[in-house]
């Protein structure tokens, strides 16, 4: 039953955090009004003008919160908008309208967790309309299936907008402003919208943060009815990720040369999670071994969700033992495998993924930035572990966490530097 002041589909008895997650997933004016009634509406306006923000759209880390170990604390609420270009150009007038729209929501909110961070990227379909090709410094292939065991839908959206904030109503307000449903947001007049430039073709939502998955697990497909997700876990699988030393730096994922220097690429996968066996058959020791590596399980290195690990997952000493572990332990860990994709000892992708309950299905929107899509492909190949399948380790079974997920969609995007973010041409010079 929908409570008074709640948008359709939002139950009255939900906790505040679960309520806000549900409202963000539903979207629209009623969800925004409901969120405003549950959250602190006093949100700081921007203390940086849009032109004073970093030219790298993906440069969020300096402005986001961090935990006691220096790990970046991502915003809790996320919204992804898949966009179709419907304009007649791209024209200068359309570029101005789009830039005004993005700048309006940036003026409305401070850059950070308590305000708003955003990026806009463009897919291969967008650039196909131009005669010129992208410069060699931009690696943007069409998306494709990356393993023999998957058959994903390949997204063909022209653009992707990623909005994120600790406040659900901020994400919803920004969406409403960009799509022309609000004339003012957080006291700032909206000067431009997506109207006649983009149409929203796809909408995906999600969340990340200690306790959020546990509060949002009830009645979700892919999670046992026993509601086993731990209270301290930031993600549905019960463990922390995004350790500082296991992430590429923003510098490492930035395109260094050519007219789009300062940009990056984005790979986005929509993944469904199947966690019945994970929680109801696998032991805690097996879960630790599959998520990290067998040594972590044998030596009890992981407490709870893994916050005790500090700023690194600690699998560095497991990476070179992957083949041996596959042969002797019959298990290889997810982090152990993925850690093999490094350059000069450092990771090559920057993860900004988050969980989802879109369509009442436990999921993961795996969003990663990297200098080249080839860097993501290399990391995914390492994670697939085809070279480790021998005996007990199969294409899915005991092969990290592969058996607990199904890749439903894949997409690639190019995120230009801020100065060129509004409908870029492939040859801006």
C-alpha positions as CSV (number, residue, x, y, z in Angstrom):
1,X,0.0,0.0,0.0
2,X,1.3,3.4,-0.9
3,X,1.5,5.8,2.0
4,X,0.4,9.4,2.0
5,X,3.1,11.6,0.4
6,X,4.7,8.6,-1.3
7,X,5.0,8.1,-5.0
8,X,3.2,5.1,-6.5
9,X,5.2,2.0,-5.8
10,X,6.9,3.3,-2.6
11,X,5.8,1.6,0.5
12,X,5.0,3.7,3.6
13,X,7.0,1.5,6.1
14,X,10.4,1.7,4.4
15,X,13.4,3.2,6.2
16,X,14.5,6.6,5.0
17,X,17.5,5.2,3.0
18,X,15.4,2.4,1.4
19,X,12.6,4.9,0.7
20,X,15.0,7.3,-1.1
21,X,16.5,4.4,-3.1
22,X,13.0,3.4,-4.3
23,X,12.0,7.0,-5.1
24,X,15.2,7.5,-7.2
25,X,14.4,4.3,-9.1
26,X,10.9,5.4,-9.8
27,X,11.8,9.0,-10.8
28,X,9.4,11.8,-11.7
29,X,7.9,14.7,-9.9
30,X,6.0,12.7,-7.2
31,X,9.2,10.8,-6.3
32,X,11.1,14.0,-6.1
33,X,8.5,15.5,-3.8
34,X,8.6,12.4,-1.6
35,X,12.4,12.5,-1.4
36,X,12.3,16.2,-0.4
37,X,10.0,15.2,2.5
38,X,12.4,12.5,3.7
39,X,15.8,14.1,3.2
40,X,17.4,17.3,4.4
41,X,16.6,19.8,1.6
42,X,19.3,22.2,2.7
43,X,21.9,21.5,0.0
44,X,24.9,23.9,-0.6
45,X,25.0,25.7,-3.9
46,X,28.2,25.5,-6.0
47,X,31.2,27.2,-4.6
48,X,33.0,26.8,-8.0
49,X,31.6,28.2,-11.2
50,X,31.3,25.6,-13.9
51,X,34.4,27.0,-15.7
52,X,36.4,26.7,-12.5
53,X,35.8,23.0,-12.2
54,X,38.4,20.5,-13.4
55,X,38.6,20.2,-17.2
56,X,38.6,16.4,-16.7
57,X,34.9,15.5,-16.2
58,X,36.0,12.4,-14.4
59,X,38.1,14.3,-11.9
60,X,35.8,13.6,-8.9
61,X,38.2,12.2,-6.2
62,X,39.6,15.4,-4.9
63,X,36.0,16.6,-4.1
64,X,34.6,13.4,-2.8
65,X,34.7,12.2,0.8
66,X,37.3,9.6,2.0
67,X,37.4,7.1,4.8
68,X,40.1,6.8,7.5
69,X,42.3,4.8,5.1
70,X,42.2,7.3,2.2
71,X,39.7,5.3,0.1
72,X,37.3,7.5,-1.8
73,X,33.8,7.3,-0.5
74,X,31.5,7.3,-3.6
75,X,28.1,9.1,-3.5
76,X,25.3,6.9,-2.3
77,X,22.8,7.5,-5.1
78,X,23.4,7.1,-8.8
79,X,21.4,7.7,-12.0
80,X,22.4,6.8,-15.6
81,X,20.5,8.3,-18.5
82,X,20.9,6.7,-21.9
83,X,20.2,9.4,-24.5
84,X,19.2,9.5,-28.1
85,X,20.2,12.5,-30.1
86,X,17.1,14.1,-31.8
87,X,18.5,17.4,-33.0
88,X,19.3,18.6,-36.6
89,X,23.0,19.1,-36.3
90,X,24.8,19.0,-34.0
91,X,24.6,22.8,-34.3
92,X,26.1,25.6,-32.4
93,X,22.7,26.5,-30.9
94,X,22.2,23.0,-29.7
95,X,25.7,22.9,-28.1
96,X,24.9,26.2,-26.3
97,X,21.6,24.8,-25.0
98,X,23.2,21.6,-23.8
99,X,26.1,23.4,-22.1
100,X,23.6,25.8,-20.4
101,X,21.6,22.8,-19.1
102,X,24.7,21.1,-17.6
103,X,26.0,24.3,-16.2
104,X,22.7,25.1,-14.6
105,X,22.7,22.0,-12.5
106,X,26.4,22.5,-11.7
107,X,25.7,26.0,-10.4
108,X,22.8,24.6,-8.3
109,X,24.9,22.2,-6.3
110,X,28.4,22.0,-4.7
111,X,30.8,19.6,-6.4
112,X,31.0,16.6,-4.1
113,X,29.0,14.0,-2.1
114,X,26.7,16.5,-0.4
115,X,26.0,18.1,-3.8
116,X,26.3,16.7,-7.3
117,X,28.9,15.1,-9.5
118,X,28.2,14.3,-13.2
119,X,29.7,13.2,-16.5
120,X,28.4,13.1,-20.0
121,X,29.9,10.7,-22.5
122,X,29.2,9.8,-26.2
123,X,28.9,6.3,-27.8
124,X,30.1,5.1,-31.2
125,X,26.5,5.6,-32.5
126,X,26.9,9.4,-31.9
127,X,30.1,9.7,-33.8
128,X,28.9,7.5,-36.7
129,X,26.9,10.5,-38.0
130,X,30.1,12.4,-38.8
131,X,32.3,12.0,-41.9
132,X,35.5,12.5,-39.9
133,X,36.8,9.8,-37.6
134,X,37.9,10.2,-34.0
135,X,41.6,10.8,-33.5
136,X,43.8,7.9,-32.8
137,X,44.2,9.0,-29.2
138,X,40.6,8.1,-28.6
139,X,39.9,4.3,-28.5
140,X,36.1,3.9,-28.8
141,X,35.2,0.6,-30.4
142,X,31.7,-0.8,-30.7
143,X,30.7,-2.8,-27.6
144,X,30.9,-6.5,-27.9
145,X,30.6,-9.7,-25.9
146,X,33.8,-10.2,-24.0
147,X,33.6,-13.8,-23.0
148,X,32.3,-17.0,-24.6
149,X,29.9,-17.5,-21.7
150,X,27.9,-14.2,-22.2
151,X,25.4,-13.0,-24.7
152,X,24.7,-9.4,-23.7
153,X,22.5,-6.8,-25.4
154,X,24.9,-4.2,-26.9
155,X,23.7,-0.7,-26.1
156,X,23.6,1.8,-29.0
157,X,22.7,5.0,-27.2
158,X,24.2,8.3,-28.5
159,X,25.1,9.5,-25.0
160,X,25.2,8.6,-21.4
161,X,24.8,11.0,-18.4
162,X,25.9,9.8,-15.0
163,X,24.5,11.8,-12.0
164,X,25.6,11.0,-8.4
165,X,25.0,12.4,-5.0
166,X,24.5,11.4,-1.3
167,X,21.0,13.0,-1.6
168,X,18.4,11.2,-3.7
169,X,16.5,14.4,-4.3
170,X,19.5,16.1,-5.7
171,X,19.9,13.4,-8.4
172,X,16.1,13.6,-9.1
173,X,16.1,17.4,-9.2
174,X,19.0,17.4,-11.7
175,X,17.2,14.9,-13.9
176,X,14.0,17.0,-13.8
177,X,15.9,20.2,-14.7
178,X,17.9,18.6,-17.5
179,X,14.7,17.2,-19.1
180,X,12.8,20.4,-18.9
181,X,10.5,19.7,-16.0
182,X,11.9,22.3,-13.6
183,X,12.5,26.0,-14.2
184,X,14.5,26.4,-11.0
185,X,16.7,24.0,-9.0
186,X,18.0,24.7,-5.5
187,X,17.4,28.4,-6.0
188,X,19.2,28.6,-9.4
189,X,17.3,29.3,-12.6
190,X,17.6,26.6,-15.3
191,X,19.0,28.2,-18.5
192,X,18.9,25.2,-20.9
193,X,17.5,21.7,-21.2
194,X,17.8,18.5,-23.2
195,X,14.6,19.4,-25.1
196,X,15.0,19.0,-28.9
197,X,18.6,17.8,-28.4
198,X,18.2,14.5,-26.5
199,X,15.5,12.1,-25.5
200,X,15.9,9.8,-22.6
201,X,15.8,6.3,-24.0
202,X,17.0,4.4,-20.9
203,X,17.1,5.0,-17.2
204,X,19.1,3.0,-14.7
205,X,19.6,3.7,-11.0
206,X,21.6,2.4,-8.1
207,X,23.3,2.9,-4.8
208,X,26.5,2.1,-2.9
209,X,27.4,2.5,0.8
210,X,27.7,0.7,4.1
211,X,24.2,-0.6,5.0
212,X,22.4,0.4,1.9
213,X,22.4,-3.1,0.3
214,X,21.1,-4.7,3.5
215,X,18.3,-2.1,3.7
216,X,17.3,-2.7,0.1
217,X,17.4,-6.5,-0.2
218,X,13.9,-7.4,0.8
219,X,11.8,-9.0,-1.9
220,X,14.5,-8.6,-4.6
221,X,15.2,-11.4,-7.1
222,X,18.6,-12.8,-6.9
223,X,18.8,-12.4,-3.1
224,X,17.6,-15.2,-0.8
225,X,14.5,-14.7,1.2
226,X,16.6,-15.0,4.4
227,X,17.9,-11.5,3.6
228,X,21.5,-12.4,4.3
229,X,23.4,-9.3,3.1
230,X,25.5,-8.1,6.1
231,X,24.6,-4.8,7.7
232,X,28.1,-3.3,7.2
233,X,28.4,-4.2,3.5
234,X,28.5,-1.5,0.9
235,X,27.6,-4.0,-1.9
236,X,25.2,-6.9,-2.2
237,X,28.0,-9.5,-2.3
238,X,29.0,-8.5,1.2
239,X,32.4,-7.1,0.7
240,X,34.1,-3.7,0.2
241,X,35.6,-2.7,-3.1
242,X,37.3,0.4,-4.5
243,X,40.4,0.2,-2.3
244,X,42.7,3.1,-3.2
245,X,45.7,1.0,-4.1
246,X,43.6,-1.3,-6.2
247,X,42.2,1.5,-8.3
248,X,43.8,3.3,-11.3
249,X,44.4,7.0,-10.6
250,X,42.5,9.6,-12.4
251,X,45.8,10.5,-14.1
252,X,46.2,7.0,-15.3
253,X,42.8,6.8,-17.0
254,X,43.1,10.2,-18.7
255,X,43.8,10.6,-22.4
256,X,47.1,12.4,-22.6
257,X,47.4,13.5,-26.3
258,X,45.5,14.9,-29.2
259,X,42.6,17.4,-29.3
260,X,40.7,15.5,-26.6
261,X,43.5,15.4,-24.0
262,X,41.9,15.4,-20.6
263,X,39.1,13.0,-21.6
264,X,38.6,9.4,-20.7
265,X,36.6,6.4,-21.8
266,X,33.8,4.6,-20.0
267,X,32.7,1.0,-20.2
268,X,29.3,0.2,-18.7
269,X,28.0,-3.3,-18.0
270,X,24.6,-4.0,-16.6
271,X,24.9,-7.2,-14.6
272,X,22.3,-9.4,-12.8
273,X,23.3,-11.1,-9.6
274,X,22.3,-14.6,-8.5
275,X,23.3,-14.9,-4.8
276,X,21.3,-17.9,-3.5
277,X,24.2,-20.2,-3.6
278,X,26.6,-17.5,-2.6
279,X,24.8,-17.0,0.7
280,X,23.0,-20.3,1.4
281,X,25.4,-22.9,0.2
282,X,28.9,-21.3,0.1
283,X,30.6,-20.9,3.5
284,X,32.1,-17.7,4.7
285,X,35.5,-19.1,3.9
286,X,34.5,-20.0,0.3
287,X,33.1,-16.5,-0.2
288,X,36.3,-14.9,0.9
289,X,38.4,-17.2,-1.2
290,X,36.3,-16.5,-4.3
291,X,36.1,-12.7,-3.8
292,X,39.8,-12.2,-2.8
293,X,42.0,-15.3,-2.9
294,X,42.4,-18.7,-1.1
295,X,45.2,-17.3,1.2
296,X,42.8,-14.6,2.5
297,X,40.4,-17.3,3.5
298,X,43.0,-19.7,5.0
299,X,44.6,-16.9,7.0
300,X,41.4,-15.1,8.1
301,X,42.6,-11.9,6.7
302,X,39.1,-10.4,6.0
303,X,36.9,-9.2,8.9
304,X,33.3,-8.5,8.1
305,X,33.0,-6.6,4.8
306,X,36.8,-6.1,4.6
307,X,37.1,-2.6,6.1
308,X,40.1,-3.9,8.2
309,X,42.1,-4.3,5.0
310,X,42.8,-0.6,4.9
311,X,43.6,1.0,1.5
312,X,44.3,-2.3,-0.4
313,X,42.7,-5.6,-0.8
314,X,46.0,-7.2,0.0
315,X,45.9,-9.7,-3.0
316,X,49.2,-8.6,-4.4
317,X,51.0,-11.6,-2.9
318,X,48.2,-13.9,-4.4
319,X,48.4,-12.7,-8.0
320,X,51.4,-14.7,-9.0
321,X,49.9,-17.8,-7.3
322,X,46.7,-17.8,-9.4
323,X,47.8,-20.9,-11.4
324,X,49.0,-22.7,-8.3
325,X,45.8,-21.9,-6.4
326,X,43.7,-23.2,-9.3
327,X,45.6,-26.4,-9.3
328,X,46.0,-27.0,-5.5
329,X,43.0,-25.2,-3.9
330,X,40.5,-25.6,-6.8
331,X,39.5,-21.9,-6.4
332,X,40.9,-18.7,-7.8
333,X,39.8,-15.3,-6.4
334,X,38.1,-12.5,-8.3
335,X,40.5,-9.8,-7.0
336,X,43.4,-12.2,-7.5
337,X,42.6,-12.6,-11.2
338,X,41.7,-9.0,-11.9
339,X,44.9,-7.9,-10.2
340,X,47.0,-9.5,-13.0
341,X,45.9,-6.6,-15.4
342,X,48.4,-4.0,-14.3
343,X,51.0,-1.7,-15.9
344,X,54.2,-1.1,-14.0
345,X,52.5,-2.6,-11.0
346,X,49.5,-0.3,-11.1
347,X,45.8,-1.0,-12.0
348,X,44.6,0.4,-15.3
349,X,40.9,0.9,-14.7
350,X,39.1,3.2,-12.3
351,X,35.9,1.5,-11.0
352,X,32.8,3.6,-10.1
353,X,30.3,0.7,-10.0
354,X,27.2,0.5,-7.8
355,X,24.4,-1.9,-7.0
356,X,20.9,-1.7,-8.3
357,X,17.4,-3.1,-7.7
358,X,16.0,-1.9,-11.1
359,X,13.1,-4.1,-12.0
360,X,13.2,-5.7,-8.5
361,X,16.4,-7.6,-9.6
362,X,19.6,-7.5,-7.7
363,X,22.2,-6.1,-10.0
364,X,25.4,-4.2,-10.5
365,X,26.0,-1.4,-12.9
366,X,29.7,-1.9,-13.5
367,X,31.0,1.5,-14.6
368,X,34.7,1.9,-15.2
369,X,36.9,4.7,-16.6
370,X,40.1,3.9,-18.5
371,X,42.4,5.7,-20.9
372,X,41.5,3.1,-23.6
373,X,38.7,0.7,-23.9
374,X,41.5,-1.8,-24.6
375,X,42.5,-1.4,-21.0
376,X,39.1,-2.5,-19.8
377,X,39.1,-5.5,-22.2
378,X,42.5,-6.5,-20.8
379,X,41.2,-6.3,-17.3
380,X,38.1,-8.3,-18.2
381,X,40.2,-11.0,-19.8
382,X,42.2,-11.3,-16.7
383,X,39.1,-11.5,-14.6
384,X,37.6,-14.2,-16.9
385,X,40.5,-16.4,-16.1
386,X,40.3,-18.7,-19.2
387,X,43.9,-19.6,-18.7
388,X,43.2,-20.9,-15.2
389,X,40.4,-23.4,-16.0
390,X,41.7,-26.7,-15.0
391,X,40.0,-29.4,-12.9
392,X,37.8,-27.8,-10.2
393,X,38.1,-24.3,-11.8
394,X,35.7,-24.1,-14.7
395,X,34.6,-21.3,-17.0
396,X,32.3,-20.2,-14.1
397,X,32.6,-22.6,-11.2
398,X,35.1,-21.7,-8.5
399,X,36.4,-19.1,-10.9
400,X,36.1,-16.0,-8.8
401,X,32.5,-14.7,-8.7
402,X,31.6,-15.4,-12.4
403,X,29.0,-18.0,-11.5
404,X,27.0,-15.5,-9.5
405,X,26.5,-12.9,-12.3
406,X,25.0,-12.6,-15.8
407,X,26.1,-9.7,-18.1
408,X,22.9,-8.3,-19.6
409,X,24.2,-5.2,-21.4
410,X,27.5,-3.7,-22.5
411,X,28.3,-0.2,-23.8
412,X,31.3,2.0,-24.5
413,X,31.5,5.7,-24.3
414,X,34.0,8.5,-24.7
415,X,33.9,11.2,-22.0
416,X,35.5,14.4,-23.5
417,X,37.1,17.1,-21.4
418,X,34.7,19.6,-20.0
419,X,35.5,22.2,-22.6
420,X,34.3,19.9,-25.4
421,X,31.5,18.1,-23.6
422,X,28.5,19.6,-25.4
423,X,27.9,17.6,-28.7
424,X,31.6,17.3,-29.7
425,X,32.7,16.8,-33.3
426,X,35.3,14.1,-33.8
427,X,37.7,16.7,-35.1
428,X,37.2,19.7,-32.8
429,X,40.2,21.6,-34.2
